[in-house]
Amino acid sequence: MSTELLAPLDLAFWRLESTGHPLHLGALAHFGPLPSGGDPSTVLELLGSRAAAIPRLRMHVRDVLLPVGGAAWSTDKHFDVGRHVREIALPGADFGAETARLAGELMERPVERGLPPWEMYLLTGAHDGSFGVLVKLHHALADGMRAVAIGAGIFDEIAAVTRRAGGDSGGGGGTAGGRRPRAVPPRSWLPGPGRIMGAARERIGDLGRAVEVGASVVGVSVARVGRLDGPATAALAADSSGTRRVATAVLDLDRVHRVRRSSGGTANDVLLAVLAGALRRWLDGRGASLPGADPRALIPVSRRRPGAPAGSGNSLSAYLLALPVTEADPAARLAGVRRDMDRNKADGPLRGAGAIIALADQLPPLAHRFGAPLASGAARLLFDVLVTNVPLPRSALSLGGAPLRALFPMAPLARGQSLAVAMSPYGGRVHVGLVADGKAVPDLDALAAALADELDLLDGAG
């Protein structure tokens, strides 16, 4: 039975979750009809067999005796893919709207922690034979880049390459056996009496240090960003209600690049400026006053080396960016984003205030266990909204021969915040997934619509 310790940042995400505040990310994919009028229900078996062939998706998390406070990935020898892959039939009148509504309901449910922490749903019922696939992955299992690497295994093109290369299938479909996985550590993890006594002494000392470290994480996050007055705008803060709402938007990538060519910077700079303008428009539509200070966006930056295996841990740092919501001029908003992002990049992802994420790599496992309750509320002191750009393969993708039409990434929602934003360019479009606290942001669709309006302004068409 394969066993692998959780990397420090993976362990942090595992400990930070609570029943009322799940910490998983996901994606909502829309596919066209199958060739020759095939039945989308046949895709369920295909999803199951391909997901089961990905070794990481056959592993669950369990606590270990050593290191104290640690946890490990362990192959689930009772793995049953039927517990993870399911079909849901939806009304076909407005299939796109129905999938977004259902995505919100499914994203608010925690994954079962005793099983491999992921779920996949085939969404059928569209009149034209198209279908959707919703994927949920616990953040301990994947960051954005690794989620792409793992999830890509369900697509026809990547699955075919893996088969030709003789890749590890992970032991087949694994549909037999519905028993729950056992949490008994393998023999290699059972320490001798001397190690047990030493671990006990170490645990007593580490307990005090863990609480101290957890408190210091909160203190450092405040000190590094210099904010003691809470969120920049109440609209982006919310006590966790345990509910989720999902909305989607599609932006023309050619228009994004046209703005980039005329104004300089990067496509991501343009998208961040579009988001700042959309937030301003959304707040105005609510009748809310503009914030006294620009809200801070946490922008994850992958530290993964090119070619690093998908099984390696989360590898992230981040930039902090003040989204220029208080700036009325769209061109000035873009100029401000470009200037501040250039400064972030010049400093590097490990030098700015957003690099506090990387501190997780320096903490002992026990600090994650006992420091998580203290650190879980630190997000609202550090930033107001998570904004991430998740790259996809540039080649055309399909599932069972059905072309991928859109893929909307969904970022995890930090405790104390009401909104998370994720973007993925694919097929000449930028697909935006908005995840919000369902009670705090009942008008999430209005924010999604404002994104296209703001791109119109920057492109000179508004």
C-alpha positions in Angstrom: 0.0 0.0 0.0 1.6 3.3 -1.1 2.0 5.9 1.6 3.3 9.5 1.2 3.4 12.3 3.8 1.3 15.4 3.0 3.5 18.3 1.9 3.3 21.2 4.4 1.0 23.4 2.3 -1.3 20.4 1.6 -1.4 19.7 5.3 -2.3 23.4 6.0 -5.3 23.2 3.6 -6.4 19.9 5.1 -6.4 21.3 8.7 -8.0 24.6 7.8 -11.2 23.1 6.6 -14.3 22.7 8.8 -17.7 21.1 8.3 -19.3 24.5 7.9 -16.5 25.8 5.6 -15.4 23.4 3.0 -12.1 24.1 1.3 -12.1 22.5 -2.2 -11.7 23.9 -5.7 -13.4 22.7 -8.8 -14.3 23.2 -12.4 -17.6 23.2 -14.4 -17.0 21.9 -18.0 -19.5 22.1 -20.8 -19.3 19.6 -23.7 -21.0 19.5 -27.0 -23.2 16.6 -28.2 -21.5 13.2 -28.7 -20.8 12.1 -32.3 -23.6 10.4 -34.1 -26.2 11.4 -31.5 -24.7 9.2 -28.8 -26.2 9.1 -25.3 -24.4 11.3 -22.8 -25.2 8.7 -20.1 -22.6 6.5 -21.6 -20.0 9.0 -20.6 -20.5 8.0 -16.9 -18.6 4.8 -17.4 -15.9 6.6 -19.3 -15.4 9.2 -16.6 -15.2 6.4 -13.9 -12.6 4.4 -15.8 -10.4 7.4 -16.5 -10.6 8.8 -13.1 -9.8 5.5 -11.5 -6.7 5.3 -13.7 -5.2 8.4 -12.1 -3.2 7.1 -9.1 -3.6 10.2 -7.0 -7.4 9.9 -7.1 -7.2 6.5 -5.5 -5.6 7.9 -2.3 -7.1 9.1 0.9 -5.7 11.1 3.9 -5.1 9.6 7.3 -3.3 10.9 10.4 0.1 9.3 11.3 1.9 8.9 14.6 5.1 10.5 13.2 5.8 13.2 12.5 3.6 14.4 15.3 0.6 16.2 13.9 1.3 14.9 10.4 -0.9 13.2 7.9 -0.2 11.0 4.9 -1.7 10.0 1.5 -2.4 6.3 1.5 -3.7 4.2 -1.3 -7.3 3.2 -0.5 -7.3 -0.5 -1.1 -11.2 -0.5 -0.9 -11.4 2.3 -3.5 -14.8 2.3 -5.2 -15.1 4.8 -8.1 -18.9 4.6 -7.8 -18.6 6.6 -4.6 -17.0 9.5 -6.5 -18.6 9.6 -10.0 -22.3 10.2 -10.3 -24.9 11.3 -12.9 -27.5 14.0 -12.3 -30.2 14.7 -14.8 -31.3 18.4 -15.1 -34.2 20.2 -16.7 -33.2 21.1 -20.2 -34.9 24.4 -20.7 -31.9 26.5 -19.6 -29.2 23.9 -19.2 -26.4 26.5 -18.6 -28.2 28.2 -15.8 -29.2 24.9 -14.3 -25.6 23.7 -14.2 -24.4 26.9 -12.5 -27.2 26.6 -9.9 -26.4 23.0 -9.2 -22.7 23.7 -9.0 -23.4 26.1 -6.2 -25.3 23.5 -4.3 -22.6 20.8 -4.8 -19.7 23.1 -4.0 -21.2 23.9 -0.6 -21.0 20.2 0.4 -17.7 19.1 2.0 -16.1 16.0 0.4 -16.0 13.0 2.6 -12.7 13.0 4.4 -12.5 9.3 5.0 -12.4 8.7 1.2 -10.2 10.0 -1.5 -11.2 13.7 -1.4 -12.7 14.3 -4.7 -16.1 14.1 -6.6 -17.1 14.2 -10.2 -20.7 14.7 -11.6 -22.0 14.1 -15.1 -24.7 16.6 -15.7 -27.2 15.5 -18.4 -30.6 16.7 -19.7 -29.8 19.3 -22.3 -32.2 19.2 -25.3 -29.3 19.2 -27.9 -27.5 16.3 -26.3 -24.7 18.4 -24.8 -23.7 17.7 -21.2 -21.6 19.0 -18.4 -19.0 17.6 -15.9 -18.5 19.1 -12.5 -15.2 18.2 -10.7 -14.5 18.9 -7.0 -11.0 18.4 -5.6 -10.0 19.2 -2.0 -7.4 21.9 -1.9 -5.0 19.5 -0.1 -5.2 17.3 -3.2 -4.6 20.0 -5.8 -3.6 23.6 -6.4 -4.8 25.1 -9.7 -1.8 23.8 -11.8 -2.0 20.3 -10.3 -5.8 20.3 -10.7 -5.3 20.8 -14.4 -2.7 18.0 -14.5 -5.0 15.6 -12.7 -8.2 16.6 -14.4 -6.6 16.5 -17.9 -6.5 12.7 -17.6 -10.3 12.5 -18.3 -9.9 14.1 -21.7 -9.6 11.9 -24.8 -6.4 13.4 -26.0 -4.5 13.2 -22.7 -5.9 9.7 -21.9 -4.7 8.4 -25.3 -1.2 9.8 -24.8 -1.0 8.2 -21.4 -2.1 4.8 -22.8 0.5 5.0 -25.6 3.2 5.9 -23.2 2.3 2.9 -21.0 1.4 5.2 -18.0 0.3 3.7 -14.7 -3.4 3.0 -14.8 -3.7 2.9 -11.1 -5.0 -0.7 -11.1 -8.1 -0.5 -13.3 -11.6 0.7 -12.6 -11.8 -0.2 -8.9 -15.6 -0.4 -8.9 -15.8 -3.5 -6.7 -16.1 -3.4 -2.9 -18.1 -0.8 -1.1 -16.4 -1.1 2.3 -15.1 2.0 3.9 -11.3 2.4 3.9 -9.4 1.4 7.0 -7.3 3.9 8.9 -4.7 1.4 10.2 -1.1 2.6 9.5 1.1 0.3 7.5 3.9 -1.3 9.5 6.5 1.1 8.2 4.7 3.9 10.1 4.6 2.1 13.5 7.4 3.5 15.7 9.2 1.5 18.4 8.8 2.2 22.2 11.8 4.6 22.3 10.4 6.6 19.4 7.0 6.8 21.1 8.5 8.2 24.4 10.6 10.7 22.4 7.5 11.7 20.4 5.6 12.3 23.6 8.2 14.6 24.9 8.4 16.3 21.5 4.6 16.7 21.4 4.5 18.5 24.7 7.1 21.0 23.5 5.6 21.3 20.1 2.2 22.0 21.4 3.2 25.3 22.9 5.2 26.2 19.8 2.3 25.3 17.5 -0.1 27.7 19.3 2.6 30.4 19.3 3.2 29.8 15.6 -0.5 29.9 14.7 -0.8 33.2 16.5 2.3 34.6 14.8 0.9 33.7 11.4 -2.1 36.0 12.1 0.3 38.7 13.5 2.6 38.5 10.6 -0.2 38.7 8.0 -1.4 41.9 9.6 2.0 43.4 10.0 3.1 42.7 6.5 0.1 44.3 4.9 -0.3 47.0 7.6 -4.1 46.6 7.9 -5.8 46.5 11.3 -9.2 47.9 10.2 -10.7 44.8 8.6 -11.9 44.5 5.0 -11.8 47.4 2.5 -15.5 46.9 1.7 -18.2 45.0 3.6 -19.5 43.6 0.3 -16.5 41.3 0.1 -16.6 40.1 3.7 -19.1 37.6 5.2 -19.3 35.3 8.1 -19.3 31.8 6.7 -22.9 30.7 6.1 -21.8 27.3 4.6 -23.8 28.2 1.4 -22.3 28.7 -2.1 -23.5 30.4 -5.3 -21.8 30.0 -8.6 -22.0 32.3 -11.7 -20.1 32.2 -14.9 -19.0 34.7 -17.6 -17.3 34.4 -21.0 -15.0 37.1 -22.4 -13.6 37.3 -25.9 -9.9 36.6 -25.7 -9.1 38.5 -28.9 -10.6 41.7 -27.4 -8.5 41.2 -24.3 -5.4 40.9 -26.4 -6.4 44.0 -28.4 -6.5 46.0 -25.2 -3.2 44.5 -24.2 -1.5 45.5 -27.5 -2.8 49.1 -27.3 -2.1 49.6 -23.6 0.8 47.4 -22.8 1.2 44.9 -20.0 -0.2 41.4 -20.0 -3.6 39.8 -20.7 -3.8 39.0 -17.0 -3.3 42.8 -16.3 -6.3 43.5 -18.6 -8.4 40.9 -16.8 -7.6 42.3 -13.4 -8.6 45.7 -14.6 -11.8 44.4 -16.0 -12.5 42.8 -12.6 -11.8 46.0 -10.8 -14.3 47.9 -13.0 -16.9 45.2 -12.7 -16.7 45.3 -8.9 -17.1 49.1 -9.0 -20.1 48.7 -11.3 -21.6 46.0 -9.1 -21.2 48.0 -6.0 -22.9 51.0 -7.7 -25.8 48.8 -8.8 -26.3 47.7 -5.2 -26.5 51.3 -4.1 -23.4 50.7 -2.0 -20.9 53.5 -1.4 -17.4 52.9 -2.8 -14.9 51.6 -0.3 -12.6 54.0 1.5 -9.6 51.9 0.2 -9.2 49.7 -2.7 -9.9 46.0 -1.9 -6.8 43.7 -1.9 -6.7 40.7 -4.3 -4.6 37.7 -3.5 -3.2 36.4 -6.7 -1.7 32.9 -6.4 1.6 32.3 -8.1 2.7 28.7 -8.9 6.2 27.8 -7.6 6.0 24.5 -9.4 9.1 23.7 -11.6 8.4 22.8 -15.2 7.9 19.1 -15.5 7.3 18.6 -11.8 5.0 15.5 -11.2 1.4 16.0 -10.6 1.7 14.0 -7.3 4.0 16.6 -5.7 2.4 18.9 -3.1 0.8 22.3 -3.5 3.5 24.8 -4.4 2.2 28.3 -4.2 3.2 31.8 -3.2 1.1 34.9 -4.1 1.1 38.6 -5.0 -1.1 41.1 -3.3 -2.7 43.7 -5.5 -4.9 46.7 -4.6 -7.7 46.4 -7.2 -8.4 50.1 -8.3 -12.1 50.0 -7.6 -12.1 53.6 -6.4 -10.6 54.8 -9.8 -13.4 56.1 -12.1 -11.4 56.0 -15.4 -11.1 52.5 -17.0 -7.7 53.4 -18.7 -6.3 54.6 -15.4 -7.5 51.4 -13.7 -5.5 49.4 -16.2 -2.4 51.6 -15.9 -2.6 51.2 -12.1 -2.9 47.4 -12.3 0.0 47.2 -14.8 2.2 49.4 -12.6 1.6 47.4 -9.4 1.8 44.0 -11.1 5.1 45.0 -12.7 6.4 46.0 -9.2 5.2 42.6 -7.8 7.0 40.7 -10.5 10.2 42.7 -10.0 10.1 41.9 -6.3 9.3 38.2 -6.9 6.6 36.0 -5.4 8.6 35.3 -2.2 9.3 38.9 -1.1 5.9 40.6 -1.0 3.2 40.4 1.6 1.3 37.7 -0.4 4.2 35.4 0.2 2.8 34.6 3.6 1.2 31.5 1.9 4.8 30.1 1.6 5.2 30.3 5.4 3.3 27.0 5.6 6.3 25.2 4.2 8.3 26.3 7.3 5.9 25.1 9.9 6.0 21.8 11.7 3.0 19.5 11.2 1.8 20.0 14.8 1.6 23.8 14.1 -0.9 23.1 11.3 -3.1 21.0 13.6 -3.2 23.4 16.6 -2.6 26.6 14.7 -5.3 26.1 12.1 -8.1 27.5 14.3 -6.1 30.7 14.9 -4.9 31.1 11.3 -8.3 30.3 9.7 -9.6 33.8 10.2 -6.5 35.5 9.1 -7.5 35.7 5.4 -9.8 38.7 5.9 -6.9 40.6 7.5 -4.6 39.8 4.6 -6.8 40.2 1.5 -10.4 40.8 0.4 -10.8 38.5 -2.6 -8.9 35.6 -4.2 -8.3 36.0 -8.0 -6.6 33.2 -9.9 -5.8 32.5 -13.5 -5.8 28.8 -14.3 -4.1 27.9 -17.6 -5.5 25.1 -19.8 -3.9 23.1 -22.7 -4.1 25.2 -25.9 -5.1 22.2 -28.0 -8.7 21.3 -28.6 -10.0 18.9 -26.0 -12.9 16.4 -26.0 -14.6 13.7 -23.9 -16.0 10.6 -25.6 -15.7 12.5 -28.9 -17.8 15.4 -27.6 -15.8 18.7 -27.9 -15.1 20.8 -24.9 -17.0 24.1 -25.3 -16.1 25.8 -22.0 -14.4 25.2 -18.7 -15.2 27.5 -15.8 -12.7 27.1 -12.9 -14.0 27.5 -9.3 -11.6 28.7 -6.6 -12.0 27.9 -2.9 -13.6 30.6 -0.8 -11.6 31.8 2.1 -13.2 32.0 5.6 -14.6 35.4 6.2 -14.9 36.4 2.6 -17.8 36.5 0.2 -16.2 36.1 -3.2 -13.5 34.1 -5.1 -12.7 34.6 -8.8 -11.0 32.1 -11.2 -10.3 32.5 -14.9 -9.2 30.1 -17.7 -8.5 31.0 -21.3 -9.5 28.3 -23.7 -10.7 28.2 -27.3 -10.4 32.0 -27.9 -12.4 32.9 -24.8 -11.8 33.5 -21.2 -14.1 31.5 -19.0 -14.7 33.1 -15.6 -16.0 31.2 -12.6 -17.3 33.2 -9.7 -17.9 31.5 -6.3 -19.6 33.4 -3.5 -21.2 32.9 -0.2 -24.8 32.2 -1.1 -26.3 34.4 1.6 -23.9 37.3 1.3 -24.0 37.6 -2.5 -27.5 36.7 -3.9 -26.8 39.0 -6.9 -23.7 37.2 -8.2 -25.1 37.1 -11.7 -25.0 40.9 -11.8 -21.3 40.9 -11.1 -20.8 38.3 -13.8 -22.7 40.5 -16.3 -20.6 43.5 -15.3 -17.4 41.8 -16.5 -18.4 42.0 -20.2 -19.6 45.6 -19.8 -16.2 46.5 -18.4 -14.3 44.8 -21.2 -16.5 46.9 -23.6 -15.3 50.1 -21.9 -11.6 49.1 -22.1 -12.0 48.0 -25.7 -13.6 51.3 -26.6 -17.0 49.7 -27.6 -19.0 50.9 -24.5 
